[in-house]
Amino acid sequence: MEATEQLTVVCRKAAPEDVETLYELIKGYAEQGIMLPRTRETLKYQLDTFVVAELGDKVVGCGSLLRLGADLVEIRSLGMTEGYRGLKIGNKLVDFLIEQAREQGIPKVMALTYAVNFFLRNGFTVVEKEIFPEKVWKDCVNCPKQHACDEIAVLKMLS
């Protein structure tokens, strides 16, 4: 991976030409049961909530920032292309998404995750899922794991 070491990871808002890449990236995680699947139609409709990480001209990661309330957003659909983990792409995506939350004046950023240590390293703390009724009513009601959710809720307060 020597060629990629000279390249810089750049985060940007997702564009219509990214939909297929987003779909495939999310599908890989969904097939492992660690991310909710998204249809191409949903991705097109929610494209303005997505960001991508590029290395050179290749999209190597993605994430989404969904508004759940006046003072709360959720980081979701955060993933990296296989073979690009360990390059701090996730950190850059989280930083980019947190900056978007700041720009929108939203003080609380949450996520439901299996990668607790990753979020702890990025300044989040573990909290009870039940403090996010906005999330429960928006997504959890449609989730197959609704009554046996094993994801951990994390929260970061922005100052």
C-alpha positions as CSV (number, residue, x, y, z in Angstrom):
1,M,0.0,0.0,0.0
2,E,3.0,2.3,-0.5
3,A,1.2,4.4,-3.2
4,T,-1.6,5.3,-0.8
5,E,0.8,6.5,1.9
6,Q,1.6,9.6,-0.2
7,L,-2.1,10.4,-0.8
8,T,-4.2,12.4,1.6
9,V,-7.7,11.3,2.7
10,V,-10.2,14.0,1.8
11,C,-13.7,14.2,3.2
12,R,-16.5,15.8,1.2
13,K,-20.3,15.8,0.9
14,A,-21.6,12.9,-1.1
15,A,-22.6,13.5,-4.7
16,P,-25.1,11.7,-7.0
17,E,-22.3,9.7,-8.6
18,D,-21.4,8.2,-5.2
19,V,-24.8,6.4,-4.7
20,E,-23.6,3.1,-6.1
21,T,-20.4,3.1,-4.1
22,L,-22.4,4.0,-0.9
23,Y,-24.9,1.2,-1.6
24,E,-22.1,-1.4,-2.0
25,L,-20.2,-0.2,1.0
26,I,-23.2,-0.2,3.3
27,K,-24.5,-3.5,1.8
28,G,-21.2,-5.2,2.9
29,Y,-21.7,-4.1,6.5
30,A,-25.5,-5.0,6.4
31,E,-24.7,-8.5,5.2
32,Q,-22.6,-8.9,8.4
33,G,-25.5,-7.7,10.5
34,I,-23.6,-4.7,11.8
35,M,-25.3,-1.9,9.8
36,L,-28.9,-1.4,8.7
37,P,-29.2,-1.8,4.9
38,R,-30.1,1.2,2.7
39,T,-31.7,0.9,-0.7
40,R,-30.4,3.0,-3.6
41,E,-33.6,5.0,-3.5
42,T,-33.1,5.8,0.2
43,L,-29.5,6.8,-0.5
44,K,-30.6,9.1,-3.3
45,Y,-33.3,10.6,-1.1
46,Q,-30.9,11.0,1.9
47,L,-27.8,11.9,-0.1
48,D,-27.5,15.3,1.5
49,T,-26.9,13.6,4.9
50,F,-23.9,11.6,3.6
51,V,-20.2,12.3,3.4
52,V,-17.5,10.3,1.7
53,A,-13.8,9.9,2.3
54,E,-11.6,9.8,-0.8
55,L,-8.1,8.6,-1.2
56,G,-6.9,9.8,-4.6
57,D,-10.0,9.3,-6.8
58,K,-11.3,6.3,-4.9
59,V,-14.1,6.5,-2.3
60,V,-12.8,4.5,0.7
61,G,-15.3,5.4,3.4
62,C,-18.7,7.0,4.2
63,G,-20.8,8.3,7.0
64,S,-24.1,10.1,7.5
65,L,-25.3,12.7,9.9
66,L,-29.1,12.4,10.6
67,R,-30.9,15.1,12.5
68,L,-33.1,13.5,15.2
69,G,-34.2,16.6,17.0
70,A,-33.5,20.3,17.6
71,D,-30.4,19.5,19.6
72,L,-29.4,16.0,18.5
73,V,-27.9,14.4,15.4
74,E,-26.8,10.8,14.9
75,I,-23.7,9.6,13.1
76,R,-24.7,6.5,11.1
77,S,-23.7,4.3,8.2
78,L,-20.1,4.9,9.1
79,G,-17.8,2.4,7.3
80,M,-14.6,1.9,5.4
81,T,-13.8,0.0,2.2
82,E,-12.1,-3.4,3.0
83,G,-8.4,-3.0,2.9
84,Y,-8.3,0.7,4.0
85,R,-8.9,0.2,7.8
86,G,-6.1,1.5,10.0
87,L,-5.5,4.7,8.0
88,K,-7.6,6.9,10.4
89,I,-10.3,7.3,7.7
90,G,-13.0,6.7,10.3
91,N,-11.5,9.5,12.5
92,K,-11.5,11.9,9.6
93,L,-15.1,11.1,8.8
94,V,-16.2,11.5,12.4
95,D,-14.3,14.8,12.6
96,F,-16.0,16.0,9.4
97,L,-19.4,15.0,10.6
98,I,-18.9,16.7,14.0
99,E,-17.9,19.9,12.2
100,Q,-21.1,19.7,10.3
101,A,-23.1,19.4,13.5
102,R,-21.2,22.4,14.9
103,E,-22.0,24.4,11.8
104,Q,-25.7,23.5,12.3
105,G,-25.5,24.6,16.0
106,I,-26.4,21.1,17.2
107,P,-24.8,20.4,20.6
108,K,-25.3,16.6,20.9
109,V,-23.9,13.9,18.5
110,M,-24.8,10.3,19.2
111,A,-24.3,6.9,17.6
112,L,-25.3,3.3,18.1
113,T,-22.3,1.1,17.5
114,Y,-20.4,-2.1,18.0
115,A,-17.1,-0.2,17.7
116,V,-17.3,1.4,21.2
117,N,-13.6,1.8,21.6
118,F,-13.3,3.7,18.3
119,F,-15.9,6.2,19.5
120,L,-14.4,6.5,22.9
121,R,-11.1,7.4,21.3
122,N,-13.0,10.1,19.4
123,G,-14.3,11.8,22.5
124,F,-17.6,10.0,23.0
125,T,-18.9,8.5,26.2
126,V,-21.2,5.4,26.6
127,V,-24.8,6.3,27.6
128,E,-28.1,4.5,27.9
129,K,-30.0,4.1,24.6
130,E,-33.2,5.0,26.4
131,I,-32.1,8.7,26.6
132,F,-32.7,8.9,22.8
133,P,-36.5,8.5,22.3
134,E,-36.0,10.4,19.0
135,K,-33.8,7.5,17.7
136,V,-36.1,4.8,19.0
137,W,-39.1,6.2,17.2
138,K,-37.3,7.0,14.0
139,D,-35.4,3.8,13.3
140,C,-35.6,1.2,16.0
141,V,-39.3,0.6,15.4
142,N,-38.3,-0.9,12.0
143,C,-35.2,-2.8,13.1
144,P,-35.2,-6.6,13.2
145,K,-33.1,-6.4,16.4
146,Q,-35.6,-4.0,18.1
147,H,-36.3,-6.2,21.1
148,A,-32.8,-7.5,21.4
149,C,-30.6,-4.6,20.4
150,D,-26.9,-5.3,21.2
151,E,-25.6,-2.0,19.9
152,I,-24.0,0.4,22.4
153,A,-25.1,4.1,22.5
154,V,-22.4,6.7,22.6
155,L,-22.7,10.5,22.9
156,K,-20.5,13.5,22.4
157,M,-21.4,16.9,23.7
158,L,-20.1,19.7,21.6
159,S,-19.0,23.0,23.2
